[in-house]
Amino acid sequence: MTRNGQEYLEALQDGRTVWLGRERVDDVTTHPAFAQAARSFARLYDLTNDPEHRDDLTVSSPSGRTLRAYDVPKSYDDLVAKREAHRVWAADSFGFLGRSPDYMAAGAAGFLARPQVFTTDTYDGADNVRALHQRWSRDSIFPAFTITNPASDRSKTLGEQEVPDLFLSVDQERDDGIVVSGSKMIGTAAVFADEIMVGTIEPLGPDDQDFAFSFALSPSTPGVSLISRMSYEAQAASGKDYPLSSRFDENDALLVCESVFVPWERVLTYRNVESTFGMWWQTPAYTYMAHQASTRFWTKMEFLAGVAVLVTRANGSAENPAVRSEVGRLLGYVQMAKSMVLASEAALDAQPEDGGAVRPDAAITYAQRILAGEIYPKFVHQIKMFSGGSLTQVPASWHDLHDATVGPLLKTYARSVTQDTEDRVALMKLAWDAVGSEFASRHAHYEQFYQGAPHVYLTQMAFAGGADECADLAGRALSEAAGIDSPKT
């Protein structure tokens, strides 16, 4: 058996330093800003021991049952099995837990598929990669990552910045490891993680060796602080008023290291620009993580389309031809999201250097990022349009419905011709939390940027999207046209 939810929660009680504003959070499993999200993650672990989902979510290994997310796929069927595992966990949070434990776990499987990327002339991290995968998979570790550097002058390399100490760098190199200081962002779900992968997914300049390293870090390591953004869970008045943000605020945190010791066995790359960048892009790691992300996105689109359907049925507009066509558009987008997942699997890539592993097709995977960034705002906008004023004219709290004075007024005047008050308020509360609340705004931003900024992935698509093949096809038409005789008169 893999570890269960209670064992996961107990592991979080490790003395980690988490800050919420000026408050030091002693225990994320009990604090009102984090407790329900922690329990949502714990439920994912409980599902792995549920007979209904055990075979979907776990596989047999020499060390026992392990999360399927850590499995290195060797065939199309393996990719499908991993997708089905991602779907089970994604559905449990309706797609709102983006950085669930299977995300970085999939990345670790990608590292293992091509460990030679971690071997360089100056440092060999291949064995550390193998050991990391073994430890994480054996112990059902929840890994997060912080692989983005703080805001900087994009026209300069890291070493050229006016405040280079802003970035994580090595203070001291010792026989038993390194001592680091500085910061990394964006630690989505890091406050809930067992370990954090620290590195850089952005291109580094040729002279940025001082910032070119990666390692696995426990949040409880002395000198490590996680500084949380505002908690939407803490702002949720109740689960009935905020049915999503009260449970699924995975949080985002800034990682700050102050003279933090990292033993060599936790270091994967060191003072090498190519391997520190290549660990994400040369191995299957990124495509495996994107496979999880695109599966989760498809699930989330199903949920939002479902909200749209319920709203139109509730307000009696579902049969209106104009409304029906817009619902059809959303359902069509859901199928596009699904199709890109299935297509990336069917067009799998098997590279000789991956040691028999297969990976989803990179071009389709990159294209999915464009689709996700462009259609998510359309879903948000359309649900708002379907809901109209009903989305804003809801009681301040669900509990007002049962107040001795206000309750009777609400039950008389806050109902609709198709729904009683409680059903109408429940639906509008759900819709608002999905598309109108601050939690919803964070998700709208997240879905457009969590796989990179548009200028990054659009440019990347221009190189990976088959531009030469497309040009060759158009060029053949030009060549053929040149040889066509003019029509006889």
C-alpha positions in Angstrom: 0.0 0.0 0.0 1.1 3.6 -0.6 0.9 6.0 2.3 -2.6 7.3 3.2 -3.9 10.7 3.8 -3.3 10.8 7.5 0.3 9.7 7.1 0.7 12.5 4.6 -0.7 15.1 7.0 1.5 13.9 9.8 4.5 14.3 7.6 3.7 18.0 7.1 4.0 18.6 10.9 7.8 18.9 10.6 8.5 22.4 11.9 8.7 24.0 8.5 8.8 27.8 8.4 5.7 29.2 6.7 4.8 32.9 6.8 1.3 34.3 6.1 1.8 38.0 6.2 3.5 38.7 9.6 2.2 35.5 11.1 4.5 32.4 11.5 2.3 29.4 10.7 3.1 26.6 13.1 1.1 23.8 11.4 -0.4 24.0 7.9 -2.6 21.0 8.7 -4.6 23.0 11.3 -4.2 26.6 10.4 -7.5 28.1 8.9 -5.5 29.4 5.9 -4.3 26.0 4.8 -6.0 23.1 6.6 -8.8 22.3 4.1 -6.4 22.4 1.1 -4.1 20.1 3.0 -7.0 17.7 3.5 -7.8 17.9 -0.2 -4.3 16.7 -0.9 -4.6 14.0 1.8 -7.7 12.8 0.1 -5.7 12.1 -3.1 -3.5 9.8 -1.1 -6.5 8.0 0.4 -7.8 7.4 -3.2 -4.6 5.4 -3.9 -5.7 2.9 -1.3 -9.3 2.8 -2.4 -10.0 -0.5 -4.2 -12.0 1.4 -6.9 -8.9 3.4 -7.9 -5.9 1.5 -6.6 -5.0 -0.1 -9.9 -5.4 3.2 -11.8 -3.3 5.2 -9.4 -0.6 2.8 -8.4 1.7 0.1 -9.9 3.7 -2.7 -8.5 7.5 -2.1 -7.9 10.3 -3.9 -6.1 9.6 -1.7 -3.1 5.8 -2.3 -3.2 3.0 -0.3 -4.6 4.1 3.1 -5.9 2.2 6.0 -7.5 1.8 5.5 -11.2 2.8 9.1 -11.7 6.4 8.0 -11.0 6.3 5.2 -13.6 8.4 5.7 -16.8 6.1 4.9 -19.7 7.5 2.4 -22.2 4.5 2.2 -24.6 1.3 3.9 -25.8 -0.6 1.8 -23.3 1.6 3.1 -20.5 0.9 6.7 -21.5 -2.8 6.0 -21.5 -2.6 4.4 -18.0 -0.8 7.5 -16.7 -3.4 9.7 -18.2 -6.2 7.8 -16.5 -4.3 8.1 -13.2 -4.0 11.9 -13.7 -7.7 12.0 -14.5 -8.8 10.4 -11.3 -6.9 12.9 -9.2 -7.9 15.8 -11.4 -11.6 15.0 -11.1 -11.4 14.9 -7.3 -10.7 18.7 -7.3 -12.5 19.5 -10.5 -9.2 20.4 -12.0 -8.5 23.2 -9.5 -5.4 21.5 -7.8 -3.0 22.2 -10.6 0.2 21.2 -8.8 -1.1 18.0 -7.3 1.6 15.4 -6.3 1.5 13.7 -9.7 2.8 16.8 -11.5 6.4 16.9 -10.3 6.3 13.1 -9.8 5.9 12.9 -13.6 8.8 15.2 -14.0 11.0 12.8 -11.9 10.0 10.0 -14.2 11.3 12.1 -17.1 14.6 12.6 -15.3 15.0 8.9 -14.8 14.3 8.2 -18.4 17.4 10.1 -19.5 19.8 10.4 -16.5 22.9 11.0 -18.8 21.7 14.6 -19.1 22.9 15.1 -15.6 26.5 13.9 -16.3 28.8 16.7 -17.3 32.6 17.3 -17.3 32.4 19.1 -14.0 29.6 17.3 -12.1 27.9 13.9 -12.3 24.3 13.9 -10.9 23.0 10.8 -12.7 23.2 8.6 -9.6 21.6 11.3 -7.5 18.7 11.4 -10.0 18.2 7.6 -9.7 18.3 7.8 -5.9 15.9 10.7 -5.9 13.4 8.8 -8.0 13.7 5.7 -5.9 13.2 7.7 -2.6 10.3 9.8 -4.0 8.5 6.8 -5.5 9.1 4.5 -2.5 7.8 7.0 0.0 4.9 8.4 -2.2 6.5 11.8 -1.9 4.6 15.0 -2.7 7.2 17.1 -4.6 6.7 20.7 -5.6 9.1 23.0 -7.3 10.5 26.5 -7.4 12.2 26.9 -10.8 11.6 30.6 -11.6 13.9 33.4 -10.7 12.5 36.6 -9.1 11.6 39.5 -11.4 14.6 40.9 -13.1 15.8 43.1 -16.0 15.1 40.7 -18.9 17.7 42.4 -21.1 20.5 41.3 -18.8 21.9 37.9 -17.7 21.5 37.0 -14.0 25.1 37.9 -13.3 24.6 41.4 -14.8 21.7 42.3 -12.6 22.1 45.3 -10.3 21.0 43.1 -7.3 22.4 39.6 -8.1 21.9 38.6 -4.4 18.2 38.5 -5.2 18.8 35.2 -7.0 19.7 31.9 -5.4 23.4 31.3 -5.4 26.1 29.3 -3.7 27.7 30.9 -0.6 30.0 28.1 0.2 31.2 24.8 -1.4 32.0 22.1 1.2 33.2 18.5 1.1 29.8 17.3 2.1 27.6 19.8 0.1 26.8 23.4 -0.7 25.5 26.3 1.3 23.0 28.5 -0.7 21.2 31.8 -0.2 18.7 33.8 -2.2 15.2 33.2 -3.5 13.1 31.4 -6.0 9.5 31.7 -7.1 6.7 30.5 -7.8 6.2 27.7 -5.2 2.7 26.6 -6.1 1.7 24.1 -3.4 5.1 24.2 -1.9 3.8 24.8 1.6 2.0 21.4 1.3 4.9 19.5 -0.2 7.3 16.9 1.3 10.2 18.1 -0.9 10.9 21.0 -3.3 12.8 20.7 -6.5 14.9 23.9 -6.8 16.3 24.8 -10.2 15.9 27.0 -13.3 13.7 26.2 -16.2 14.5 29.5 -17.9 17.4 29.9 -20.3 20.6 30.9 -18.6 23.4 33.0 -20.1 26.8 31.3 -20.9 28.4 33.1 -18.0 25.6 32.3 -15.5 27.3 29.2 -14.0 27.0 30.7 -10.5 23.2 30.3 -10.8 23.2 27.0 -12.7 22.4 24.3 -10.2 19.4 22.2 -9.1 18.7 20.2 -6.0 15.9 18.6 -3.9 15.1 20.4 -0.6 13.0 19.6 2.4 10.9 22.6 3.5 11.9 21.9 7.1 15.6 22.5 6.4 17.1 25.1 8.7 17.2 28.5 6.9 14.3 27.8 4.5 11.3 30.0 4.6 8.1 29.9 2.5 6.3 33.2 2.3 2.7 32.7 1.3 0.6 35.0 -0.7 -2.8 35.9 0.7 -4.8 32.7 1.4 -8.2 32.5 -0.4 -9.1 29.6 1.9 -8.7 32.0 4.9 -11.0 34.5 3.2 -13.7 31.9 2.5 -16.6 32.6 4.9 -17.8 29.0 4.7 -17.7 26.0 2.4 -21.2 26.7 1.2 -20.4 30.3 0.3 -17.1 29.3 -1.3 -17.3 25.7 -2.3 -14.0 25.7 -4.3 -11.7 28.2 -2.7 -12.5 26.8 0.8 -11.0 23.5 -0.2 -8.7 23.8 -3.3 -6.5 26.9 -2.7 -3.2 25.2 -3.4 -1.4 28.4 -2.5 1.7 30.0 -4.0 4.8 30.9 -2.0 8.2 32.6 -2.3 11.1 30.3 -1.4 13.8 32.1 0.6 17.0 30.4 1.6 19.4 31.9 4.2 22.6 30.0 4.5 20.8 26.7 3.7 23.0 23.5 3.6 22.3 21.0 0.8 24.2 17.7 0.8 25.8 16.6 -2.4 23.5 13.6 -2.7 20.6 16.0 -3.1 22.3 18.0 -5.9 21.3 17.1 -9.4 23.2 19.6 -11.5 26.0 22.0 -10.5 27.6 25.0 -12.2 26.5 23.8 -15.6 24.2 26.0 -17.7 23.4 23.3 -20.3 22.4 20.5 -17.8 20.5 22.8 -15.5 18.3 23.9 -18.4 18.4 20.6 -20.3 17.1 18.6 -17.3 13.6 19.9 -18.2 13.9 20.1 -22.0 16.3 17.3 -23.1 14.7 14.7 -20.8 11.0 13.8 -21.1 10.4 15.7 -17.9 8.6 18.7 -19.3 6.4 16.7 -21.7 5.4 14.3 -18.8 4.5 17.2 -16.6 2.6 18.8 -19.4 0.8 15.5 -20.0 -0.5 15.8 -16.4 -1.3 19.5 -16.9 -3.2 19.0 -20.2 -5.2 16.1 -18.7 -6.1 18.2 -15.7 -7.0 21.2 -17.9 -9.4 18.9 -20.0 -11.0 17.9 -16.7 -11.4 21.5 -15.5 -13.0 22.5 -18.8 -15.5 19.7 -18.4 -16.4 21.1 -15.0 -16.7 24.7 -16.2 -18.8 23.5 -19.2 -21.0 21.7 -16.7 -21.5 24.9 -14.7 -22.5 26.7 -17.8 -25.1 23.9 -18.6 -26.5 24.0 -15.1 -26.8 27.8 -15.2 -28.7 27.9 -18.5 -31.0 25.1 -17.4 -31.7 26.9 -14.1 -32.6 30.2 -15.7 -34.7 28.8 -18.5 -32.4 29.9 -21.3 -31.1 26.5 -22.3 -33.4 26.1 -25.3 -32.8 29.6 -26.6 -31.0 29.0 -30.0 -28.3 31.7 -29.3 -27.6 30.3 -25.8 -27.6 26.7 -27.1 -25.0 27.6 -29.7 -22.7 29.2 -27.1 -23.1 26.1 -24.9 -22.2 24.1 -28.0 -19.1 26.2 -28.5 -17.9 25.5 -24.9 -18.5 21.8 -25.3 -16.6 21.9 -28.6 -13.6 23.4 -26.7 -13.8 20.6 -24.2 -13.5 18.1 -27.0 -10.5 20.1 -28.4 -8.8 19.9 -25.0 -9.5 16.2 -24.8 -8.3 15.6 -28.4 -5.0 17.3 -27.8 -4.3 14.9 -24.9 -5.2 11.8 -26.9 -3.4 13.0 -30.0 -0.1 13.7 -28.0 -0.3 10.1 -26.8 -1.1 8.6 -30.2 1.8 10.5 -31.8 4.2 9.5 -29.1 7.9 10.1 -29.5 10.5 7.4 -28.8 14.0 8.8 -28.7 17.0 6.4 -28.6 18.6 8.4 -25.8 15.5 7.8 -23.6 16.4 4.2 -22.9 13.1 2.7 -24.2 10.9 5.3 -22.7 8.2 7.1 -24.7 7.0 10.6 -24.4 4.0 12.5 -25.7 4.5 14.4 -28.9 6.3 17.6 -28.1 4.7 19.8 -30.9 1.1 18.8 -29.8 2.1 19.3 -26.2 3.4 22.8 -26.9 0.3 23.6 -28.9 -2.0 22.6 -26.0 -0.5 25.6 -24.0 -1.8 27.9 -26.7 -5.2 26.4 -26.6 -5.4 26.5 -22.8 -4.3 30.1 -22.6 -6.8 31.3 -25.2 -9.9 29.3 -24.3 -9.9 29.6 -20.5 -10.9 33.3 -20.5 -13.7 32.4 -23.0 -15.2 30.0 -20.5 -15.0 32.5 -17.7 -16.6 35.2 -19.8 -19.4 33.0 -21.1 -20.5 31.7 -17.7 -20.7 35.3 -16.6 -22.8 36.2 -19.6 -25.1 33.2 -19.0 -25.5 34.1 -15.3 -26.2 37.8 -15.8 -27.2 39.8 -12.7 -28.0 36.6 -10.8 -24.2 36.1 -10.3 -23.9 39.2 -8.2 -27.3 39.4 -6.5 -26.8 36.6 -4.0 -27.0 36.7 -0.2 -23.9 37.7 1.7 -23.8 34.3 3.3 -25.6 30.9 2.9 -26.4 31.1 6.6 -28.6 34.1 6.0 -31.2 31.8 4.5 -31.8 30.4 8.0 -31.8 33.7 9.9 -35.1 34.3 11.7 -35.5 37.8 10.2 -33.7 37.8 6.8 -34.3 34.2 5.9 -38.0 34.4 5.2 -37.4 37.5 3.0 -34.7 35.7 1.0 -36.8 32.6 0.6 -39.6 34.7 -0.8 -37.7 37.1 -3.0 -34.4 35.5 -3.8 -35.9 32.4 -5.5 -36.4 32.1 -9.2 -39.3 30.8 -11.3 -37.3 27.6 -11.9 -35.5 27.1 -8.6 -36.1 27.4 -4.9 -33.9 29.8 -3.0 -31.4 27.3 -1.6 -30.8 25.6 -5.0 -30.4 29.0 -6.8 -28.1 30.4 -4.2 -26.0 27.2 -4.1 -25.5 27.3 -7.9 -24.7 31.0 -8.0 -22.2 30.6 -5.2 -20.5 27.8 -7.1 -20.4 29.8 -10.3 -19.1 32.9 -8.6 -16.3 31.0 -6.9 -15.3 29.4 -10.2 -15.3 32.6 -12.4 -15.8 35.7 -10.3 -14.0 35.5 -6.9 -10.4 36.4 -6.2 -9.7 32.7 -6.2 -11.2 32.5 -9.7 -9.1 35.5 -10.9 -5.9 33.7 -9.7 -7.0 30.6 -11.7 -7.7 32.7 -14.8 -4.2 34.1 -14.5 -2.7 30.7 -13.7 -4.1 28.9 -16.7 -2.5 31.5 -19.0 0.9 31.6 -17.4 1.7 28.4 -15.5 3.3 26.7 -18.5 5.2 29.9 -19.4 4.4 33.3 -20.6 2.7 33.5 -24.0 5.7 35.2 -25.7 7.7 32.2 -24.6 5.5 29.3 -25.7 4.4 31.0 -28.9 8.0 31.6 -29.9 8.9 28.0 -28.9 6.0 26.8 -31.1 7.5 28.7 -34.1 10.6 26.4 -33.8 8.9 23.2 -32.8 5.7 23.4 -34.8 6.9 22.1 -38.1 7.5 25.4 -39.8 9.9 23.9 -42.4 7.6 21.1 -43.3 4.7 23.5 -43.8 6.9 25.8 -45.9 8.0 22.8 -48.0 4.4 21.9 -48.7 3.6 25.4 -49.8 6.9 25.5 -51.7 5.9 22.4 -53.7 2.7 24.2 -54.8 4.9 27.1 -56.1 7.2 24.6 -57.9 4.3 22.9 -59.5 2.7 26.1 -60.5 5.9 27.2 -62.3 5.7 24.1 -64.5 2.0 24.4 -65.4 1.5 25.5 -69.0 -0.8 28.4 -69.7 -4.2 27.3 -70.9 -4.7 27.1 -74.6 -6.9 29.7 -76.2 
